[in-house]
Each structure stands twice: as C-alpha cells, then as structure tokens.
Amino acid sequence: MLSRIAESMFWIGRYVERAEDTARILDVQTQLILEDSTIDEEPTCRALLSIMGVDEPPEGRTDVAYVLDVLCYDPSSSTSIASALMAAREGARRARETLSVPMWEAINTTYRAIPSGQLQRMRAPAIFQWVRERAALINGTADATTVRDEGWHFLMLGRCVERADMTSRLVASAALAGGSGQPWTPTLRACGAYEAFLRTYRGVETERSAAEFLLLDRLFPRSVVFALNRAEQCLENVESAQRAGFQNEAVRLLGRMRAELEYRNLSDLMADLAHEMERVQVACMHATDAVARRYFAGSEPLAWQGVTA
C-alpha cells in the first residue's frame, strides 16, 4: 500500500477517535464543575488543559468558557474538536480513492458543520452528543463498507492507539477530581461503560474498581488494555510473521505497555494514577513515531501535542 494512503487511513482513525473522546472528556468535566459547588473551577480547568496537552494558558481567569473554546470550538487550536474534524476530512480527501462513498459523505458532512458555523452555534452538552453521534456514524459506516485489507488495519490501528491514549486521559481527569464527589460515575457513563461495569462488578462502585475496569478489562472495547491489544493485532496483520522477537518497534512499545499494565499490581497503579496514565500517553506517542518511520516514509509525521517525551 502507498505510504500516503496508509498514513491517511491511520490519521483518519486517530482524528475521528480524538474528536469523540475529547467530547467525552469535556462532557464529564464540565458536568462536574457546573454541578458540584465544592470544585474550584480555575485550578480544575488548568489541570484539565494540562492533561489535554494545552500549553500554559495566558494570565487571567481560566474558566469553562475558555476550556470549551480551546478544546472544542477553535479550529486553530491543535487540541480542539474542530481541528480534529478538519484534519480527519483532510485525511479522507487524500485517501479519497480508497474510501467508500458513504464513508466519505459521513466525514465530509461532519466537517461541513465547521465552515457553515453550525458547530460554533451549538452549546454544551448538545455539542458533545452531536460529536459522539457523528463519530459513531463515521465509524459504523467504515465498519460496514471497508474491505478488510491493509487500509482497514491502518484505520483500526489509528483508532485503537488514539483510544488507549484518550481513555488514559479520561482516567487521569477522573483521578484529578477524585477528592470532589463521585467523578467515576460520569466517567464510566462518558465511556459508555456504566452498565457493563455494573454487570461486571455487581453494582459495587469504587474508585479502584472503576479504574480497573477502564484500564484492564479485556472484554470492554474502550479499556486501555483492550485498545492496546487490538493495536498490536492490527500491526501483526500488516506485518509478515516473525519467528523470534519483534522487528517492529511499534509492536514492542505497545506490547510492553500492555504487559506492564496487566502484570503490575493494581495498588501500584492506583498510587499515582495520573503519572501512570502519562506513561501510557508517552508509549502511544513513541509507537506513533515508530509507525511513521516504518510505514510512512517521506511523509511529514503528525503527532499528539499532549505529551512530550
């Protein structure tokens, strides 16, 4: 497959997932700030911006309105939903000949909400629901109409790497708000995990059990371990079988991170959850660099702006 097409498919998967998961994180955090009077708005907003990789905000009050502008509405902000949707559409335009007509239409129609001003006119929480529905439409259309060839594996690889990264950010944001009320219930709901969690843990909700479910559950598709495992499988499908070791650096990085999560004591992870989630994000960043070097020769690498090595 041409490296241009492979790169475009990879980043379509990442950017659509990024837009959806940013909406999920904003939904949780704005709900907590607005509904819980014990939360100090400014430090919480600054911490959320830090988790999402935004540079130090300018002097002056940092409130929910500023956070929404930077992480949702502003097309010039590299961390915003608007910029992610624009980048996904640009990737789809570059790989137009490999996409089905319904998938192209789903991505392009979603993008049209930005230049038309529709996105800017929507307000929370309706905008978060709209983004999640559009992402579900794009992903569902891709699942139903894309041939399971190399292009599909790169699309899924991008989606899974981004999902592992963003779920770790969502867990970090819940850990950040751990001292104020019950942040884990809206976090589980934002991941679409609440009902599955209740069935798995028989309705007993604690910070430990919620974090364990979102990080380590092997059957829930939005858990970090599930996403890392699927990303490994996508890379193995692209590569020829190796009898010993891993020549693919991305597989090694993702596999090592997954193994560290699965085989470490949960108490050790919980002791400094925010730091452990940053390690997941760094691993995803380095794996993305490895994928770009191996498959996207001659292309200018793109990267999550959220974490520095």
TITOR-721904 format. One line per 2 residues: number of its first residue (from 1); their letters; for each residue x, y, z of N, C-alpha, C, O. Coordinates in steps of 0.05 Angstrom, whole numbers. Layout:
// residues N
NUM> a> X:Y:Z:X:Y:Z:X:Y:Z:X:Y:Z ~ ...;
// end
This chain:
// residues 309
1> ml> 17:-24:0:0:0:0:18:25:0:38:25:13 ~ 10:45:-15:24:71:-15:25:82:13:6:82:28;
3> sr> 49:93:20:52:105:47:32:128:51:23:132:73 ~ 27:143:29:7:165:32:-20:155:40:-33:167:57;
5> ia> -29:133:28:-56:122:35:-55:111:63:-74:115:79 ~ -34:96:69:-32:84:96:-32:105:117:-46:102:138;
7> es> -17:127:113:-16:149:133:-44:162:135:-53:168:158 ~ -57:167:113:-83:179:114:-103:162:129:-118:173:146;
9> mf> -104:137:124:-122:119:138:-116:119:168:-135:119:185 ~ -91:117:175:-83:117:203:-93:142:217:-104:141:239;
11> wi> -89:165:205:-96:190:218:-126:196:217:-136:211:234 ~ -140:185:197:-169:187:198:-179:173:223:-196:184:238;
13> gr> -169:149:228:-178:134:252:-171:149:277:-187:150:296 ~ -147:161:278:-139:176:303:-156:201:307:-165:206:329;
15> yv> -160:217:286:-173:243:289:-203:239:296:-213:255:312 ~ -216:220:283:-244:216:290:-247:207:319:-264:216:334;
17> er> -229:189:327:-230:180:355:-223:203:374:-234:205:396 ~ -204:219:366:-196:242:383:-219:261:387:-224:271:410;
19> ae> -234:268:366:-256:286:368:-277:274:387:-288:288:405 ~ -283:248:384:-303:235:401:-295:235:430:-311:242:447;
21> dt> -270:227:435:-261:224:463:-257:251:476:-261:254:501 ~ -249:272:461:-248:298:473:-275:308:481:-278:320:503;
23> ar> -296:302:465:-323:308:473:-331:293:498:-345:304:516 ~ -323:268:501:-329:252:525:-316:265:549:-329:267:570;
25> il> -291:272:547:-277:284:570:-289:311:578:-293:316:602 ~ -295:327:558:-308:353:564:-335:350:577:-343:365:595;
27> dv> -350:330:567:-377:325:579:-374:319:608:-390:330:625 ~ -355:301:616:-352:294:644:-343:318:660:-355:324:681;
29> qt> -322:332:651:-310:353:667:-329:377:670:-330:388:692 ~ -342:386:649:-360:409:651:-384:402:669:-393:419:684;
31> ql> -393:377:667:-415:369:685:-407:370:714:-422:379:731 ~ -383:360:720:-373:360:748:-370:389:758:-378:395:781;
33> il> -358:406:741:-353:434:750:-379:449:755:-382:464:775 ~ -399:445:737:-424:460:739:-442:450:761:-458:465:772;
35> ed> -440:424:767:-459:412:786:-448:410:814:-464:408:833 ~ -422:410:818:-410:407:844:-399:434:854:-378:443:843;
37> st> -412:446:873:-403:473:883:-377:472:898:-365:492:903 ~ -368:448:906:-343:445:922:-319:446:904:-296:449:914;
39> id> -322:444:877:-300:444:859:-291:472:853:-307:489:847 ~ -265:477:856:-254:503:849:-249:504:818:-233:488:808;
41> ee> -264:521:805:-265:520:776:-238:525:763:-230:510:745 ~ -224:546:771:-199:553:756:-177:532:758:-167:525:737;
43> pt> -170:522:782:-149:501:782:-157:476:768:-140:462:756 ~ -183:469:769:-193:445:755:-190:449:725:-182:430:711;
45> cr> -197:473:715:-195:478:686:-166:478:677:-160:467:656 ~ -148:489:693:-120:489:686:-108:461:686:-93:454:669;
47> al> -117:445:705:-107:417:706:-118:401:682:-103:385:671 ~ -143:406:674:-154:393:651:-139:401:625:-133:384:609;
49> ls> -133:426:622:-118:435:599:-90:422:598:-80:414:577 ~ -78:419:622:-52:406:623:-54:376:615:-37:367:600;
51> im> -75:362:624:-79:334:617:-83:332:587:-74:312:575 ~ -96:351:575:-101:350:546:-79:362:529:-81:364:505;
53> gv> -57:369:543:-33:377:528:-33:406:519:-17:413:501 ~ -49:423:531:-50:451:523:-28:466:538:-24:462:561;
55> de> -14:483:523:7:500:536:-5:517:558:-29:521:559 ~ 12:526:575:3:543:598:-15:565:588:-7:581:571;
57> pp> -40:566:598:-59:587:589:-49:615:596:-33:617:615 ~ -58:635:582:-48:662:588:-58:672:616:-75:659:628;
59> eg> -45:693:625:-53:704:651:-82:713:650:-93:720:629 ~ -95:711:673:-123:717:675:-139:692:682:-128:671:684;
61> rt> -164:696:686:-181:674:695:-184:653:673:-191:659:651 ~ -180:628:681:-184:605:664:-210:591:673:-210:578:694;
63> dv> -231:593:657:-257:582:665:-267:562:644:-252:556:625 ~ -291:552:648:-303:533:630:-305:544:601:-300:529:582;
65> ay> -312:569:599:-315:581:572:-289:580:557:-288:574:533 ~ -267:586:571:-241:585:558:-233:557:550:-223:552:528;
67> vl> -239:538:568:-233:510:562:-248:500:537:-237:487:520 ~ -274:507:536:-290:499:513:-280:511:487:-281:498:466;
69> dv> -271:536:488:-260:548:464:-235:534:455:-233:528:431 ~ -217:528:473:-191:515:466:-195:486:458:-182:477:439;
71> lc> -212:471:472:-215:443:467:-238:435:450:-241:411:443 ~ -255:454:442:-278:447:427:-281:464:401:-281:453:379;
73> yd> -283:490:404:-293:507:382:-271:518:364:-275:521:340 ~ -247:524:374:-227:539:360:-213:521:339:-198:503:346;
75> ps> -217:526:313:-205:510:292:-174:513:291:-160:495:281 ~ -164:535:302:-135:539:302:-121:525:325:-96:524:326;
77> ss> -136:515:344:-124:501:367:-120:472:360:-138:458:352 ~ -95:462:362:-88:435:354:-102:414:371:-102:390:363;
79> ts> -112:421:394:-125:402:412:-156:403:411:-169:389:427 ~ -167:419:393:-196:423:393:-210:402:376:-199:389:359;
81> ia> -236:398:382:-253:380:367:-255:390:338:-254:374:319 ~ -257:416:335:-260:428:308:-235:421:291:-238:413:268;
83> sa> -211:424:302:-187:419:287:-184:389:281:-174:381:259 ~ -193:371:299:-192:343:294:-210:335:271:-203:319:254;
85> lm> -235:346:270:-253:340:249:-243:351:222:-246:338:201 ~ -230:374:223:-219:385:198:-196:367:188:-193:362:164;
87> aa> -179:358:206:-157:341:199:-167:314:188:-155:303:170 ~ -188:303:200:-199:277:191:-209:281:162:-206:263:146;
89> re> -222:303:157:-232:307:129:-209:311:110:-211:301:87 ~ -188:324:118:-165:327:100:-152:300:94:-145:294:71;
91> ga> -150:283:115:-140:256:110:-158:240:91:-149:225:74 ~ -185:243:95:-203:230:77:-201:240:48:-204:224:29;
93> rr> -196:265:45:-192:276:18:-167:264:5:-167:259:-19 ~ -146:261:20:-121:250:9:-124:220:2:-111:210:-16;
95> ar> -142:206:17:-146:177:12:-173:172:-2:-184:151:2 ~ -183:192:-16:-210:191:-27:-215:166:-44:-236:154:-43;
97> et> -194:157:-59:-199:134:-77:-201:108:-62:-211:88:-74 ~ -194:107:-37:-195:82:-21:-220:81:-3:-227:60:7;
99> ls> -233:104:0:-257:104:18:-282:98:2:-284:105:-21 ~ -301:86:16:-327:82:4:-341:109:3:-335:127:18;
101> vp> -360:111:-16:-376:136:-18:-390:143:8:-389:166:17 ~ -404:124:21:-417:131:46:-398:141:68:-406:159:83;
103> mw> -374:129:69:-355:138:90:-346:167:84:-344:183:102 ~ -339:172:59:-331:199:51:-353:219:58:-348:241:68;
105> ea> -378:212:51:-400:231:56:-404:235:86:-410:258:94 ~ -400:215:102:-404:218:131:-382:237:143:-389:254:159;
107> in> -357:233:133:-336:251:143:-340:279:133:-337:298:148 ~ -346:282:107:-348:309:95:-372:324:106:-370:348:111;
109> tt> -394:311:111:-418:324:122:-412:333:151:-420:355:158 ~ -397:317:166:-390:325:193:-372:350:192:-375:369:207;
111> yr> -352:350:174:-334:373:171:-349:398:163:-342:420:172 ~ -370:396:146:-384:420:137:-397:436:159:-403:459:155;
113> ai> -400:424:183:-411:439:205:-392:461:215:-401:480:229 ~ -367:459:208:-347:479:217:-348:504:200:-353:526:211;
115> ps> -343:502:174:-344:527:158:-372:540:157:-375:564:153 ~ -393:523:160:-420:534:160:-428:549:186:-448:563:187;
117> gq> -412:545:207:-418:558:232:-436:542:250:-442:551:272 ~ -445:519:241:-463:502:257:-450:494:283:-462:494:304;
119> lq> -424:486:282:-410:476:306:-408:498:326:-413:493:350 ~ -402:523:318:-399:545:336:-425:553:350:-425:564:372;
121> rm> -447:547:336:-473:555:347:-483:534:368:-501:541:384 ~ -473:510:367:-482:490:387:-469:495:414:-446:505:416;
123> ra> -483:489:435:-473:493:462:-474:467:477:-488:448:471 ~ -457:466:498:-457:442:516:-483:439:530:-496:459:537;
125> pa> -492:414:535:-479:389:527:-488:379:500:-479:357:492 ~ -504:394:485:-514:384:459:-491:379:440:-492:360:424;
127> if> -471:396:440:-449:392:421:-434:366:426:-424:354:408 ~ -431:359:452:-417:334:458:-433:310:447:-421:291:437;
129> qw> -459:310:450:-475:289:439:-474:288:409:-472:266:397 ~ -474:311:396:-472:312:367:-445:300:357:-445:285:338;
131> vr> -423:307:370:-397:297:362:-396:267:365:-386:253:348 ~ -407:257:387:-407:228:392:-424:213:371:-417:192:362;
133> er> -447:225:364:-464:213:344:-451:213:316:-453:193:302 ~ -437:235:309:-424:236:283:-401:216:282:-396:203:262;
135> aa> -386:214:304:-364:195:304:-374:167:302:-362:150:288 ~ -396:161:316:-408:134:314:-417:129:285:-415:106:276;
137> li> -428:149:272:-437:145:244:-413:139:226:-414:121:209 ~ -391:155:229:-367:151:213:-355:123:218:-349:108:199;
139> ng> -352:116:243:-340:90:250:-358:67:241:-348:47:231 ~ -384:70:245:-402:49:236:-403:45:206:-404:23:196;
141> ta> -402:68:192:-401:66:163:-375:53:153:-375:37:135 ~ -353:60:167:-327:47:160:-328:17:165:-319:2:148;
143> da> -339:10:188:-341:-19:194:-358:-34:174:-352:-57:167 ~ -378:-21:163:-397:-35:146:-389:-35:116:-398:-51:101;
145> tt> -371:-16:108:-366:-13:80:-336:-15:72:-330:-12:48 ~ -318:-19:91:-290:-20:85:-280:-49:82:-285:-65:99;
147> vr> -266:-54:60:-253:-80:56:-232:-84:78:-217:-66:85 ~ -230:-109:88:-211:-115:110:-183:-120:99:-172:-141:101;
149> de> -172:-99:86:-145:-101:74:-126:-84:91:-133:-78:114 ~ -103:-77:81:-84:-62:96:-94:-35:104:-89:-25:126;
151> gw> -110:-22:87:-121:4:93:-139:2:118:-138:20:135 ~ -155:-19:120:-172:-23:143:-155:-27:169:-162:-15:190;
153> hf> -133:-42:167:-116:-46:190:-103:-20:200:-100:-16:224 ~ -95:-3:181:-84:23:189:-105:41:202:-100:55:221;
155> lm> -129:40:191:-151:55:202:-156:46:231:-159:63:249 ~ -158:20:235:-163:10:262:-139:14:280:-143:20:304;
157> lg> -115:13:270:-91:19:286:-93:47:297:-88:51:321 ~ -99:66:279:-101:94:289:-123:97:310:-119:111:330;
159> rc> -146:85:305:-168:87:324:-160:75:351:-166:87:372 ~ -147:52:351:-141:39:376:-119:53:392:-120:55:416;
161> ve> -98:63:378:-77:78:392:-89:103:404:-82:109:427 ~ -106:117:389:-118:141:400:-137:135:423:-138:150:442;
163> ra> -151:113:421:-170:106:443:-155:99:468:-163:107:490 ~ -132:85:467:-116:80:490:-106:106:502:-107:109:527;
165> dm> -96:123:486:-86:149:495:-108:166:508:-105:176:530 ~ -131:168:495:-153:185:506:-167:173:530:-175:187:548;
167> ts> -169:146:531:-181:134:555:-162:139:579:-172:144:601 ~ -136:138:574:-118:144:596:-121:173:605:-119:179:629;
169> rl> -127:192:587:-131:219:595:-157:222:610:-159:238:629 ~ -178:207:602:-203:208:616:-200:197:645:-211:209:663;
171> va> -185:176:648:-180:165:674:-164:184:691:-169:188:715 ~ -144:198:678:-128:217:693:-146:241:702:-142:251:724;
173> sa> -164:249:685:-182:272:693:-200:263:716:-207:280:733 ~ -209:238:716:-226:229:738:-209:227:764:-219:234:785;
175> al> -184:218:762:-167:216:785:-161:244:796:-159:248:820 ~ -159:264:778:-154:291:786:-177:302:803:-173:316:822;
177> ag> -202:294:796:-226:303:811:-233:284:833:-255:286:844 ~ -216:265:840:-223:244:859:-230:254:886:-246:241:900;
179> gs> -220:277:894:-227:287:921:-253:302:922:-260:312:944 ~ -267:304:900:-292:320:900:-314:304:889:-317:299:865;
181> gq> -331:294:907:-355:279:898:-348:252:886:-329:239:895 ~ -364:244:866:-361:218:853:-355:222:823:-374:221:807;
183> pw> -330:227:816:-324:232:787:-326:207:770:-327:209:746 ~ -325:183:783:-323:159:767:-349:151:754:-348:138:733;
185> tp> -371:158:766:-397:151:753:-400:165:727:-406:152:707 ~ -397:192:725:-398:205:699:-376:196:680:-380:196:656;
187> tl> -353:189:691:-331:179:673:-339:153:660:-334:149:636 ~ -350:135:676:-359:109:665:-381:114:644:-381:101:623;
189> ra> -399:132:650:-421:138:631:-410:150:606:-419:144:584 ~ -390:167:608:-378:180:584:-366:159:566:-366:163:542;
191> cg> -355:138:577:-343:117:561:-364:97:551:-357:78:537 ~ -389:100:559:-409:80:552:-405:55:567:-413:33:559;
193> ay> -392:57:591:-383:34:606:-400:28:631:-396:8:644 ~ -418:46:637:-431:44:663:-447:18:667:-443:5:687;
195> ea> -463:11:648:-480:-13:650:-462:-38:650:-467:-57:666 ~ -442:-38:632:-424:-61:632:-408:-64:658:-404:-86:668;
197> fl> -401:-41:669:-387:-41:695:-404:-52:717:-395:-68:733 ~ -429:-43:718:-448:-53:739:-452:-83:737:-453:-97:758;
199> rt> -454:-94:712:-457:-123:709:-432:-137:718:-433:-159:730 ~ -409:-126:712:-383:-139:719:-378:-139:748:-368:-159:759;
201> yr> -383:-116:762:-376:-113:790:-401:-115:808:-399:-107:831 ~ -423:-125:798:-447:-129:813:-457:-103:827:-467:-104:850;
203> gv> -453:-81:814:-464:-55:824:-447:-42:845:-455:-21:855 ~ -424:-53:853:-408:-41:873:-387:-22:860:-369:-32:847;
205> et> -391:4:864:-374:23:850:-354:35:870:-362:47:890 ~ -329:32:865:-307:45:880:-288:57:860:-288:49:836;
207> er> -271:75:869:-250:86:851:-232:64:840:-225:64:817 ~ -225:45:857:-208:23:849:-220:6:827:-208:-1:807;
209> sa> -245:-2:832:-259:-20:812:-264:-5:786:-261:-18:765 ~ -271:20:787:-277:35:762:-251:39:746:-251:35:722;
211> ae> -229:46:760:-204:49:746:-195:22:734:-184:21:712 ~ -198:0:749:-191:-26:740:-206:-33:714:-195:-44:695;
213> fl> -232:-27:714:-248:-34:691:-239:-18:666:-237:-29:644 ~ -235:8:669:-228:25:646:-199:20:637:-193:25:614;
215> ll> -182:10:654:-154:5:647:-150:-24:637:-136:-28:617 ~ -160:-44:652:-151:-71:649:-171:-91:638:-163:-114:632;
217> dr> -196:-83:635:-216:-103:627:-210:-113:598:-207:-96:580 ~ -208:-139:594:-200:-150:568:-224:-152:549:-220:-158:526;
219> lf> -248:-148:559:-272:-152:542:-285:-125:535:-301:-125:516 ~ -280:-104:549:-293:-78:544:-277:-63:523:-253:-58:527;
221> pr> -289:-55:500:-274:-44:478:-261:-17:482:-244:-9:467 ~ -269:-3:503:-256:23:509:-236:22:531:-225:43:538;
223> sv> -230:-1:542:-209:-3:562:-182:1:548:-178:-4:525 ~ -162:10:564:-135:15:553:-123:-11:544:-111:-12:522;
225> vf> -125:-32:560:-113:-58:552:-126:-69:527:-111:-79:510 ~ -152:-67:525:-165:-77:500:-156:-62:476:-150:-74:455;
227> al> -154:-36:478:-145:-19:455:-116:-25:447:-110:-27:424 ~ -99:-28:467:-71:-34:461:-68:-62:448:-52:-66:430;
229> nr> -84:-81:458:-83:-108:446:-93:-108:417:-81:-121:400 ~ -114:-93:411:-124:-91:384:-104:-77:366:-101:-84:343;
231> ae> -90:-57:377:-70:-43:361:-47:-62:354:-37:-62:331 ~ -39:-78:373:-18:-99:367:-28:-118:345:-12:-124:327;
233> qc> -53:-126:346:-63:-145:326:-63:-132:299:-57:-145:279 ~ -70:-106:297:-70:-93:271:-42:-92:259:-39:-97:235;
235> le> -22:-86:276:5:-86:266:14:-114:257:29:-117:237 ~ 7:-134:272:14:-162:265:0:-170:239:12:-185:223;
237> nv> -24:-160:234:-37:-166:208:-23:-153:185:-24:-163:162 ~ -12:-129:189:3:-116:168:30:-129:162:38:-130:139;
239> es> 43:-138:183:70:-150:181:68:-179:174:48:-193:179 ~ 90:-189:163:93:-218:160:101:-230:187:113:-216:203;
241> aq> 95:-255:191:100:-268:217:130:-268:223:146:-275:205 ~ 137:-262:248:165:-264:257:167:-288:276:151:-292:293;
243> ra> 188:-304:272:192:-327:289:205:-321:316:201:-335:335 ~ 219:-299:317:233:-292:342:234:-262:345:240:-247:326;
245> gf> 227:-252:369:230:-224:375:210:-207:358:192:-217:346 ~ 215:-180:359:198:-161:345:216:-142:329:231:-126:341;
247> qn> 215:-144:303:229:-124:287:214:-98:285:225:-77:279 ~ 188:-100:291:171:-76:291:172:-62:318:161:-73:338;
249> ea> 184:-39:319:187:-24:344:160:-16:356:157:-16:380 ~ 141:-10:339:114:-2:349:101:-25:364:89:-21:385;
251> vr> 103:-49:354:92:-73:368:105:-76:395:92:-82:414 ~ 132:-73:395:146:-76:420:138:-56:441:133:-63:464;
253> ll> 135:-31:433:127:-10:451:99:-14:462:94:-12:486 ~ 80:-20:444:52:-24:452:50:-49:470:35:-49:490;
255> gr> 63:-71:462:62:-95:477:74:-93:505:63:-104:524 ~ 96:-78:507:108:-74:533:90:-58:551:88:-64:575;
257> mr> 77:-37:540:59:-21:557:35:-37:566:27:-36:589 ~ 24:-53:547:2:-70:555:10:-90:577:-5:-94:596;
259> ae> 33:-103:573:42:-122:593:47:-109:620:40:-121:641 ~ 58:-85:620:63:-71:646:37:-66:660:35:-69:685;
261> le> 16:-58:645:-10:-53:658:-22:-79:669:-32:-79:691 ~ -21:-100:653:-34:-125:660:-20:-139:683:-34:-151:700;
263> yr> 6:-137:685:20:-154:704:29:-138:729:40:-150:748 ~ 25:-112:729:32:-97:753:9:-99:773:-14:-102:766;
265> nl> 16:-96:798:-5:-96:819:-22:-71:816:-11:-49:812 ~ -48:-74:818:-66:-52:814:-61:-30:835:-64:-6:829;
267> sd> -53:-38:859:-48:-18:880:-25:0:872:-25:24:878 ~ -5:-11:858:17:6:848:8:26:828:17:49:828;
269> lm> -11:18:810:-22:36:790:-38:58:804:-36:82:796 ~ -53:51:824:-71:70:837:-56:90:854:-66:111:860;
271> ad> -31:83:862:-16:100:880:-10:127:867:-9:148:880 ~ -5:127:840:-1:152:826:-13:149:798:1:146:778;
273> la> -40:149:797:-54:142:773:-49:162:751:-46:154:727 ~ -47:188:757:-43:208:737:-16:204:723:-14:206:698;
275> he> 5:198:739:31:193:727:31:168:709:43:167:688 ~ 18:147:719:17:122:703:2:126:677:10:115:656;
277> me> -19:143:677:-33:149:652:-15:165:633:-18:163:609 ~ 2:182:644:20:197:627:40:178:613:48:182:590;
279> rv> 48:157:627:65:137:615:52:123:592:65:117:571 ~ 26:118:594:11:106:572:11:125:548:15:116:525;
281> qv> 7:151:553:7:170:532:34:173:518:36:176:494 ~ 55:171:534:82:172:522:87:148:505:99:150:483;
283> ac> 78:124:514:82:100:499:67:102:472:77:93:451 ~ 43:113:472:27:116:448:41:136:429:41:132:405;
285> mh> 53:157:440:67:176:424:91:164:410:95:167:386 ~ 107:149:425:131:136:414:123:114:394:136:111:373;
287> at> 101:100:399:92:80:380:83:93:354:88:82:332 ~ 70:116:356:62:131:332:86:139:315:86:137:291;
289> da> 107:148:329:132:156:315:144:131:301:153:133:279 ~ 143:108:315:154:84:303:138:75:278:150:67:258;
291> va> 112:77:280:95:71:257:101:89:233:103:81:211 ~ 104:115:239:110:135:218:137:129:205:139:130:180;
293> rr> 157:122:221:183:116:209:183:91:192:196:89:171 ~ 167:71:200:167:45:186:150:45:161:157:33:141;
295> yf> 127:58:162:107:56:141:102:81:125:94:80:102 ~ 108:104:136:101:129:123:126:144:113:129:168:118;
297> ag> 143:129:100:169:141:90:164:165:73:148:164:54 ~ 179:186:79:178:210:63:155:228:70:153:251:59;
299> se> 137:220:88:115:237:97:123:252:122:139:242:138 ~ 112:275:125:117:291:149:101:280:172:77:279:170;
301> pl> 114:272:194:100:259:216:81:278:230:86:302:234 ~ 58:267:238:39:282:254:41:271:282:49:248:286;
303> aw> 33:286:302:36:276:329:15:289:347:6:311:342 ~ 8:274:368:-8:285:390:8:307:403:32:304:408;
305> qg> -4:330:408:10:351:420:10:349:451:21:366:465 ~ -3:329:462:-9:328:490:14:322:509:13:331:532;
307> vt> 34:306:500:54:297:518:81:300:505:84:294:481 ~ 100:309:520:128:310:509:144:287:522:138:279:544;
309> a> 163:278:507:179:255:517:196:263:541:210:247:552;
// end
